Amino acid sequence: MQQFSFKNRIASNYIITTALLILVVFFVIYSIVRFSVYVRVNNEIKTEVAKHLKEIEVIENCVLLIEEEEWKTSQFNKVEVSPAFIQFVDELGAMVEKSPNLKQKQLTYKATAPVNELFDTKLENIAVRQIQVPLYQGTKIIGYLIVAMSLEDSAMVLHNLFIILLVAYPIILIILFLIARFIAGRSIKPISSIIETSNVITKDNLKSRIPLPQNRDELFILSQTINNLLDRVENAIEREKQFTSDASHELRTPLAVIKGTLEVLVRKPRNPEEYKEKIDFCISEVNRLNHLVDELLLLARFENQKQTLKIEKVSLNAVFLEVISRNSTIIGEKKLKCIANFSKDFYVNTDSYLLCIIVNNILTNAVKYSKPNGSINFEIIETEDKLLCSVSDNGIGIAEEDLQKIFDQFYRSKSNEHPDIKGTGLGLSIVKRLSLLLQIELQIESKENKGTKVILGFNKE
């Protein structure tokens, strides 16, 4: 079974609600008109009862009209749209007198009907509303005054009203459905724009955006949200393309160097020293390649892995001292002095393994870019709500215009000016990624030829 379109479903839901509302309104209108008709008839009957009770007198258990001839003449000459039928009966219901407009007809006395109360009955085939008023002599009922009025005109009015409402009901609903469908179509026009834009968006075409509606309603927010999503997707794909391009370039370089070295090596026989020199060079390039692959895998592994964090109480002092010890060889080669300024033991709740990676990358960068016989200072400062850990060196520093780019993958500030300093350009990118993962505030201060200071901010418990 084919489902309705979204536009038709909106119109249908609107019509269902409106149909119930109109049905209630029509029912109320019909009920009010019916009530009004019956109130009018009831009032007219009661008026006739009051008038005719004044025209009779009771003498010796007999009901007599005061001016019988005049009464009959007036009743005969009355021209009324809905004439009242008058009839007098004795206590047993036998007719005593009746109004001329009854002609050969006779109102039926109902002994079971309540007195002084109106009820519906029949005058032959005519629907009438009738009342039976008892006539007393003292406390004894000697007869009844029966007053009735035809309901045919009222029934015709109610019937015509019912037919009109019955015919108008579906016509109104059809017209409202068409109007609602038209309005719904205009209202969901932005959805059509969303569909059209989505159809033209591919991995090679992420520039298209959904036109924002003029009204700032839910569809405006939806369109804006989807546009923001497309912006994020486009940026992510661009970063992925750039990362793939940079990674392939960085991987290709050591492989090309190794291949070129081995091709030169096998062109002709060489002495053992030359073989050893070339092989050692290839080994260093393989180590560089392994280091690059490890860093790429580390980036991919912790792209969005909060569920793998192992949060525990970690001693910051121990982490810094462990990283310094682990890098003692390269620190010694450049004759650097590491100074740890810790006033006491400091602890934070974090992932010890990832924190070691962050500190290790910061330290290896400090060692790499420090001048021989320089110093690297480690310091932990406690403020009211934070622990600030800093690693500072007096190395070559970073140009001010490059400070915003140093966290980009494979970016190395002025690498051409320092060809002797090897690196992949991934260290600080890893530090940034893991700092975000561990909710550590990261800040870098640097001046060229004066040094760099990296600050890690931890929230206190």
C-alpha positions as CSV (number, residue, x, y, z in Angstrom):
1,M,0.0,0.0,0.0
2,Q,1.5,3.3,-1.1
3,Q,1.9,5.8,1.8
4,F,0.8,9.4,1.7
5,S,3.4,12.0,1.0
6,F,4.5,14.2,3.9
7,K,2.5,17.1,2.6
8,N,-0.7,14.9,2.4
9,R,-0.1,13.5,5.8
10,I,0.1,17.0,7.3
11,A,-3.1,18.0,5.5
12,S,-4.8,14.7,6.6
13,N,-3.9,15.1,10.2
14,Y,-5.1,18.7,10.1
15,I,-8.4,17.6,8.5
16,I,-9.0,14.8,11.0
17,T,-8.7,17.3,13.8
18,T,-10.7,19.9,12.0
19,A,-13.4,17.3,11.1
20,L,-13.9,16.5,14.8
21,L,-14.0,20.1,15.7
22,I,-16.6,21.0,12.9
23,L,-18.6,17.9,13.9
24,V,-18.8,19.2,17.5
25,V,-19.7,22.7,16.3
26,F,-22.5,21.4,14.0
27,F,-23.8,19.2,16.8
28,V,-23.9,22.2,19.1
29,I,-25.6,24.4,16.4
30,Y,-28.2,21.7,15.8
31,S,-28.8,21.2,19.5
32,I,-29.2,24.9,20.1
33,V,-31.7,25.4,17.2
34,R,-33.7,22.3,18.4
35,F,-33.7,23.6,22.0
36,S,-34.8,27.1,20.8
37,V,-37.6,25.6,18.7
38,Y,-38.9,23.6,21.6
39,V,-38.6,26.5,24.0
40,R,-40.7,28.6,21.6
41,V,-43.4,25.9,21.2
42,N,-43.4,25.4,25.0
43,N,-43.8,29.1,25.7
44,E,-46.6,29.4,23.2
45,I,-48.5,26.4,24.7
46,K,-48.1,27.8,28.2
47,T,-49.4,31.1,27.0
48,E,-52.4,29.4,25.5
49,V,-53.0,27.5,28.8
50,A,-52.9,30.7,30.9
51,K,-55.3,32.5,28.5
52,H,-57.9,29.7,28.3
53,L,-57.9,29.1,32.0
54,K,-59.3,32.7,32.3
55,E,-62.0,31.9,29.8
56,I,-63.6,29.0,31.8
57,E,-65.5,28.6,35.0
58,V,-66.5,25.6,37.0
59,I,-70.1,25.3,38.0
60,E,-71.5,22.1,39.7
61,N,-68.7,19.9,38.5
62,C,-69.1,21.3,35.0
63,V,-66.6,23.2,33.0
64,L,-68.3,26.1,31.2
65,L,-66.9,28.6,28.7
66,I,-67.7,32.1,29.9
67,E,-68.3,33.4,26.3
68,E,-68.6,30.1,24.3
69,E,-69.9,31.6,21.1
70,E,-67.4,34.4,21.1
71,W,-64.6,31.9,21.9
72,K,-65.6,29.6,19.0
73,T,-65.8,32.5,16.7
74,S,-62.4,33.9,17.7
75,Q,-60.8,30.4,17.5
76,F,-62.3,29.9,14.0
77,N,-61.2,33.3,12.7
78,K,-57.6,33.0,14.0
79,V,-54.9,33.0,11.3
80,E,-51.7,31.5,12.8
81,V,-48.7,29.8,11.4
82,S,-48.7,27.3,14.2
83,P,-52.2,27.2,15.6
84,A,-52.9,25.9,19.1
85,F,-55.4,23.0,19.4
86,I,-57.7,23.3,22.4
87,Q,-59.8,20.6,23.9
88,F,-61.7,20.2,27.2
89,V,-62.3,16.7,28.6
90,D,-64.0,15.4,31.8
91,E,-62.2,13.6,34.5
92,L,-62.5,10.3,32.6
93,G,-61.1,11.8,29.4
94,A,-64.4,12.1,27.5
95,M,-64.4,15.2,25.2
96,V,-66.5,18.1,26.4
97,E,-65.5,20.9,24.0
98,K,-62.8,21.5,21.4
99,S,-61.5,24.4,19.3
100,P,-63.0,24.6,15.7
101,N,-59.5,24.2,14.1
102,L,-59.5,20.5,15.2
103,K,-62.5,19.9,12.8
104,Q,-63.1,16.1,12.9
105,K,-59.9,15.4,14.7
106,Q,-59.6,15.0,18.5
107,L,-56.7,15.3,20.9
108,T,-56.0,12.1,22.8
109,Y,-56.1,12.2,26.5
110,K,-53.3,10.2,28.0
111,A,-54.1,9.1,31.5
112,T,-50.5,7.9,32.1
113,A,-49.0,11.3,31.1
114,P,-47.9,13.6,33.9
115,V,-50.1,16.6,34.4
116,N,-48.8,20.1,33.8
117,E,-45.9,18.7,31.8
118,L,-45.2,18.9,28.1
119,F,-44.7,15.8,26.0
120,D,-44.7,14.8,22.3
121,T,-47.5,12.8,20.9
122,K,-49.6,12.4,17.7
123,L,-52.7,14.0,16.4
124,E,-53.7,11.3,13.9
125,N,-50.5,11.5,11.7
126,I,-49.4,14.9,12.8
127,A,-46.6,15.3,15.4
128,V,-47.7,17.6,18.2
129,R,-46.5,18.8,21.6
130,Q,-49.2,18.6,24.2
131,I,-49.9,19.5,27.8
132,Q,-52.8,18.3,30.1
133,V,-53.8,20.8,32.8
134,P,-56.2,19.5,35.4
135,L,-59.3,21.6,36.3
136,Y,-60.4,21.6,39.9
137,Q,-63.6,22.3,41.9
138,G,-62.1,22.6,45.3
139,T,-59.6,19.8,45.6
140,K,-61.4,17.5,43.2
141,I,-60.4,17.1,39.5
142,I,-63.4,17.5,37.3
143,G,-61.7,17.7,33.9
144,Y,-58.7,18.6,31.9
145,L,-57.7,21.4,29.6
146,I,-55.6,19.9,26.8
147,V,-53.5,22.3,24.7
148,A,-51.4,21.1,21.8
149,M,-49.4,22.7,19.0
150,S,-48.2,21.1,15.8
151,L,-44.4,20.3,15.5
152,E,-44.5,19.9,11.7
153,D,-43.0,23.3,11.0
154,S,-40.4,22.9,13.7
155,A,-39.6,19.4,12.4
156,M,-39.3,20.7,8.9
157,V,-36.9,23.4,10.1
158,L,-34.8,20.9,12.0
159,H,-34.8,18.5,9.1
160,N,-33.7,21.1,6.6
161,L,-31.0,22.3,9.0
162,F,-29.8,18.6,9.4
163,I,-29.7,18.2,5.6
164,I,-27.8,21.4,5.1
165,L,-25.2,20.5,7.8
166,L,-24.9,17.0,6.4
167,V,-24.2,18.2,2.9
168,A,-22.0,21.1,4.0
169,Y,-19.9,18.9,6.2
170,P,-18.0,16.9,3.5
171,I,-17.8,19.9,1.2
172,I,-16.2,22.0,3.9
173,L,-13.7,19.2,4.7
174,I,-12.7,18.8,1.1
175,I,-12.2,22.5,0.7
176,L,-10.2,22.6,3.9
177,F,-8.1,19.6,2.8
178,L,-7.2,21.3,-0.5
179,I,-6.3,24.6,1.4
180,A,-4.3,22.7,4.0
181,R,-2.5,20.7,1.3
182,F,-1.6,23.9,-0.5
183,I,-0.4,25.6,2.7
184,A,1.5,22.5,3.8
185,G,3.2,22.3,0.5
186,R,4.4,25.9,0.9
187,S,5.4,25.3,4.5
188,I,7.6,22.3,3.7
189,K,9.2,23.9,0.7
190,P,12.6,24.0,2.6
191,I,12.4,20.2,2.9
192,S,12.2,19.9,-0.9
193,S,15.3,22.2,-1.0
194,I,17.0,19.8,1.5
195,I,16.2,16.8,-0.7
196,E,17.4,18.6,-3.8
197,T,20.6,19.7,-2.1
198,S,21.2,16.2,-0.6
199,N,20.9,14.6,-4.1
200,V,23.7,16.8,-5.6
201,I,26.0,16.3,-2.6
202,T,28.7,13.7,-3.2
203,K,32.2,13.1,-1.8
204,D,33.6,15.2,-4.6
205,N,31.0,18.0,-4.2
206,L,30.5,19.2,-0.7
207,K,30.1,22.9,-1.5
208,S,26.3,22.9,-1.9
209,R,24.3,24.3,1.0
210,I,20.6,24.4,1.7
211,P,18.9,27.8,1.2
212,L,17.7,29.1,4.6
213,P,14.0,29.9,4.8
214,Q,12.9,33.5,5.5
215,N,11.0,32.5,8.7
216,R,13.2,31.6,11.6
217,D,11.1,28.5,12.5
218,E,12.0,24.8,13.1
219,L,12.7,24.3,9.4
220,F,15.1,27.2,9.5
221,I,16.9,25.6,12.4
222,L,16.9,22.2,10.6
223,S,18.4,23.7,7.4
224,Q,21.0,25.6,9.5
225,T,21.9,22.5,11.4
226,I,22.3,20.4,8.2
227,N,24.4,23.2,6.7
228,N,26.6,23.2,9.8
229,L,26.9,19.4,9.6
230,L,27.9,19.7,5.9
231,D,30.6,22.2,7.0
232,R,32.0,19.8,9.5
233,V,31.9,16.9,7.1
234,E,33.6,19.0,4.4
235,N,36.3,20.1,6.9
236,A,36.8,16.5,8.1
237,I,37.1,15.2,4.6
238,E,39.5,18.0,3.7
239,R,41.6,17.2,6.7
240,E,41.5,13.5,5.8
241,K,42.6,14.2,2.3
242,Q,45.4,16.5,3.5
243,F,46.5,13.9,6.2
244,T,46.5,11.1,3.6
245,S,48.5,13.2,1.2
246,D,51.0,14.3,3.9
247,A,51.2,10.8,5.3
248,S,51.9,9.2,1.9
249,H,54.5,11.8,1.2
250,E,56.2,11.3,4.6
251,L,56.2,7.6,4.1
252,R,57.4,7.8,0.6
253,T,60.4,9.8,1.4
254,P,62.3,7.3,3.7
255,L,61.2,4.5,1.4
256,A,62.7,6.3,-1.6
257,V,65.9,7.0,0.3
258,I,66.2,3.4,1.4
259,K,65.5,2.2,-2.2
260,G,68.0,4.6,-3.7
261,T,70.7,3.7,-1.2
262,L,70.3,0.0,-1.8
263,E,70.3,0.5,-5.6
264,V,73.6,2.3,-5.4
265,L,74.9,-0.4,-3.1
266,V,74.2,-3.3,-5.5
267,R,75.6,-1.6,-8.6
268,K,79.1,-2.8,-7.9
269,P,81.1,-4.6,-5.3
270,R,82.2,-2.5,-2.3
271,N,84.4,-2.9,0.7
272,P,82.9,-3.9,4.1
273,E,83.1,-0.4,5.5
274,E,81.0,1.0,2.6
275,Y,78.5,-1.8,3.1
276,K,78.3,-1.1,6.8
277,E,77.9,2.6,6.3
278,K,75.0,2.2,3.8
279,I,73.3,-0.5,5.8
280,D,73.5,1.7,9.0
281,F,72.0,4.6,7.0
282,C,69.2,2.3,5.8
283,I,68.6,1.1,9.4
284,S,68.3,4.7,10.6
285,E,65.8,5.4,7.8
286,V,63.8,2.3,8.8
287,N,63.8,3.4,12.4
288,R,62.5,6.8,11.3
289,L,59.9,5.1,9.2
290,N,58.8,2.9,12.2
291,H,58.6,6.0,14.4
292,L,56.4,7.7,11.8
293,V,54.1,4.7,11.5
294,D,53.8,4.4,15.3
295,E,52.8,8.1,15.5
296,L,50.3,7.7,12.7
297,L,48.8,4.7,14.4
298,L,48.7,6.5,17.7
299,L,46.7,9.4,16.1
300,A,44.3,7.0,14.5
301,R,43.9,5.0,17.7
302,F,42.9,7.9,19.9
303,E,40.8,9.8,17.4
304,N,37.7,9.4,19.6
305,Q,38.4,6.8,22.2
306,K,37.1,8.2,25.5
307,Q,35.7,4.8,26.5
308,T,39.2,3.3,26.5
309,L,40.6,5.8,29.1
310,K,41.9,4.3,32.3
311,I,41.5,7.1,34.8
312,E,43.5,6.7,38.0
313,K,45.4,8.8,40.6
314,V,48.7,9.7,39.0
315,S,51.7,11.4,40.5
316,L,52.8,14.3,38.2
317,N,56.3,14.3,39.8
318,A,56.8,10.6,39.0
319,V,55.6,11.0,35.4
320,F,58.1,13.9,34.7
321,L,61.0,12.1,36.4
322,E,60.2,8.8,34.5
323,V,60.1,10.6,31.1
324,I,63.4,12.4,31.9
325,S,65.0,9.0,32.9
326,R,63.7,7.4,29.7
327,N,65.3,10.1,27.5
328,S,68.5,10.3,29.5
329,T,70.6,9.1,26.5
330,I,69.6,11.8,24.1
331,I,69.7,14.4,26.9
332,G,73.2,13.3,27.7
333,E,74.3,13.4,24.0
334,K,73.5,17.2,23.8
335,K,74.8,17.7,27.3
336,L,71.6,19.3,28.5
337,K,70.7,19.9,32.1
338,C,67.2,19.0,33.3
339,I,66.0,21.0,36.3
340,A,62.9,19.7,38.2
341,N,61.3,22.4,40.5
342,F,58.7,20.5,42.5
343,S,57.8,21.9,45.9
344,K,55.8,18.8,46.9
345,D,54.1,15.7,45.5
346,F,51.2,16.6,43.1
347,Y,48.5,14.2,42.0
348,V,45.8,14.3,39.4
349,N,43.2,11.9,38.1
350,T,44.0,11.0,34.5
351,D,45.3,8.2,32.2
352,S,48.9,7.6,33.2
353,Y,49.9,6.0,29.8
354,L,48.5,8.9,27.7
355,L,50.0,11.5,30.0
356,C,53.4,9.9,29.6
357,I,53.0,10.1,25.8
358,I,52.2,13.9,26.1
359,V,55.1,14.7,28.4
360,N,57.5,12.5,26.4
361,N,56.6,14.3,23.1
362,I,57.0,17.7,24.8
363,L,60.4,16.7,26.3
364,T,61.8,15.2,23.0
365,N,60.8,18.4,21.2
366,A,62.5,20.4,23.9
367,V,65.7,18.2,23.6
368,K,65.6,18.3,19.8
369,Y,65.3,22.1,19.5
370,S,67.6,23.0,22.4
371,K,71.1,24.2,21.9
372,P,74.0,22.0,23.3
373,N,74.8,22.7,26.9
374,G,71.4,24.3,27.4
375,S,68.9,23.5,30.1
376,I,65.3,22.2,30.3
377,N,63.2,23.3,33.3
378,F,60.3,21.4,34.8
379,E,57.9,23.2,37.1
380,I,54.6,22.5,38.8
381,I,52.6,25.5,40.2
382,E,49.4,25.1,42.3
383,T,46.7,27.8,42.0
384,E,43.3,28.0,43.6
385,D,41.6,25.6,41.1
386,K,44.4,24.2,38.9
387,L,47.8,22.6,38.7
388,L,50.0,24.2,36.0
389,C,52.9,22.0,34.8
390,S,55.4,23.7,32.5
391,V,58.4,22.4,30.4
392,S,60.6,25.3,29.2
393,D,63.8,25.3,27.1
394,N,66.2,28.0,25.8
395,G,66.3,26.6,22.3
396,I,65.7,28.0,18.8
397,G,62.0,28.9,19.6
398,I,59.1,29.3,17.3
399,A,58.2,32.2,15.0
400,E,55.1,34.1,16.2
401,E,53.3,33.6,12.9
402,D,53.8,29.8,13.2
403,L,52.3,29.4,16.7
404,Q,48.8,28.7,15.3
405,K,50.1,26.1,12.9
406,I,52.4,24.0,15.1
407,F,49.5,21.6,16.0
408,D,48.7,20.8,12.4
409,Q,49.8,17.4,11.3
410,F,53.2,17.2,9.5
411,Y,53.8,20.9,10.0
412,R,57.3,21.9,11.1
413,S,58.2,25.6,11.6
414,K,61.0,26.7,9.3
415,S,62.2,23.1,8.8
416,N,64.3,24.2,5.7
417,E,66.4,26.5,8.0
418,H,67.3,23.5,10.3
419,P,67.8,20.5,8.0
420,D,69.9,18.8,10.7
421,I,66.9,18.6,13.0
422,K,64.9,15.5,12.0
423,G,61.2,15.1,12.8
424,T,57.8,14.0,11.5
425,G,55.7,17.0,12.4
426,L,53.3,14.8,14.3
427,G,54.5,15.2,17.9
428,L,52.6,18.3,18.9
429,S,49.6,17.2,16.9
430,I,49.5,14.1,19.1
431,V,50.0,16.2,22.2
432,K,47.0,18.4,21.2
433,R,44.8,15.4,20.4
434,L,45.5,13.6,23.7
435,S,45.2,16.8,25.7
436,L,41.7,17.3,24.4
437,L,41.0,13.7,25.1
438,L,42.1,14.0,28.7
439,Q,40.6,17.5,29.1
440,I,44.0,19.1,29.8
441,E,44.5,22.8,28.9
442,L,47.4,23.2,26.6
443,Q,49.3,26.4,26.0
444,I,52.6,27.2,24.2
445,E,54.6,30.4,24.6
446,S,57.7,30.9,22.4
447,K,60.1,33.5,21.0
448,E,62.6,32.9,18.3
449,N,66.2,32.3,19.5
450,K,65.0,32.6,23.1
451,G,63.1,29.3,23.8
452,T,59.8,27.7,24.2
453,K,57.5,27.0,27.2
454,V,54.7,24.4,27.1
455,I,52.1,24.6,29.9
456,L,49.7,21.8,30.8
457,G,46.7,22.8,33.0
458,F,45.0,20.2,35.2
459,N,41.7,20.8,37.1
460,K,42.1,20.1,40.8
461,E,39.8,17.7,42.5
